[in-house]
Amino acid sequence: MSPEKSPILEVSKLVKRFGGFHALDGLSFHVVPGEILGLVGPNGSGKTTAINVISGLYAPDGGEVVFDNVSSGGVASHKLVHRGINRTFQVPKPFLSLTVRENIQVALAYGGATGAPSIAELLEEYRLKEVADRPAADLNSAQQKMLDLTRALATRPRLLLLDELAAGLNPAELDWIAGRIKALAATGMAIIVVEHLMGFIEQITDRVIVLNAGKEIFEGTLATAVREPQVIEVFLGGEHAH
């Protein structure tokens, strides 16, 4: 990551309310091309809400999201895909009756991105070749997560948001997917990772933002974060690192 790069994403004083609850309460951070940024914090700290706002699932109630120098807060998800933002979900949502191959075909056709990877490349790269012609409903949890990821990659995002991609993967799968994520970042893709597995976060991130109650309480490396009294206090209040 070179420090002179200008951010591809800037989030400023972001607010998201659900009734009287502030899920995001003035959150600010940025990501540069080729960087892997981790969003960490206890349950309910606003990590997934932040991804949902950046990806267009929710409109912000305050503050600003700027992607590639253009305001993108409140723009619908499908329009943001064409601008270059895509994501995975905690619970993958493939077209269950379509085959793995057809699911990726839909994403390729819909994304319409020039220079998008081929179906064959994606199937091979993400270990789905053997199940390519099976309905997505037949896949196990790890395979559904990989299908979710390949569908996002088929649209050739410049910003990829990964929401608990690692949950439920075994140690060998974790090492392998960590390598894949780092290889994507090496192509210049900016990646935001929401994750509870601290070992995985430490392995792949350049920087982390620690959230608590919708606010940033720390920004820097995970190694430094775990020595910060405020961060320790927040985590000891909830479930901590595996």
Residue, then its C-alpha position, 0 to 999 in steps of 0.5 A: m500500500s503506497p501512502e500517496k494513493s488517494p482514497i477510493l472510498e471516504v466515509s465522513k460522519l456517517v449516521k444511521r438510525f433505526g428508530g431511536f437507536h444510532a447504529l452508526d453515530g458519526l463514523s469516519f474512515h477511508v480506504v485506498p486502492g489495494e488496501i485491506l481494511g478490517l472493521v472490528g468490534p463487538n456485536g452491535s457495534g455497527k460493522t455490518t450496518a456500515i457495509n450495508v450503507i456503503s453498498g447501498l442497502y441502506a441510505p444514510d441518515g447523516g454524513e457522507v459516503v464518497f466513492d471514486n470522488v462521487s457522492s454515493g450515499g443513498v444510491a441503490s445497490h444495483k447502481l453501485v455495482h455498475r460504479g464498482i462496489n460489490r459485497t458478500f453477505q453473512v448469509p449467502k443469497p444465491f439463486l438456489s434453483l440455478t446451478v453454480r455456473e448459472n449463478i455466476q453467468v447472471a452476475l457476469a451478464y448483469g455486471g457487464a464489466t469490461g475485463a471481468p474474469s471468465i466463468a472458467e477462471l472463477l470456478e477454478e480459482y474458488r474451488l467450485k469447478e467440481v460443483a459447477d453444474r449442481p444447483a446452488a441449494d446443494l452446496n455446503s456453507a463454505q461453497q455457498k460463501m465462495l459462490d457469493l464471492t465469485r458472484a461479487l468478483a464477476t462484476r469486477p468491483r474496485l471496492l469489495l466488501l466482505d461480511e464475515l466471509a471466514a465464519g465457518l471455514n476450517p483452518a486450511e480454508l482460512d489460509w487459502i482464502a486469506g491468500r486469495i484476498k491478498a492476491l485481489a488486493a495486489t491487483g489494486m482492489a480495495i477491500i473492507v473486511v468485517e470479521h470476528l476471527m481476529g487471527f484472520i483479520e491479523q493475517i490479511t489487513d493493512r489496517v483496522i478500524v475498531l468500532n463501538a456503538g457506531k463510533e470509531i474508537f481506534e484506527g491502526t494495526l491490529a497488533t497495536a489495537v489489542r494493546e489499547p486499554q479502550v479497545i480491550e475494555v470494549f472487547l472484554g464486555g463482549e465475546h472476544a477474539h477466537 
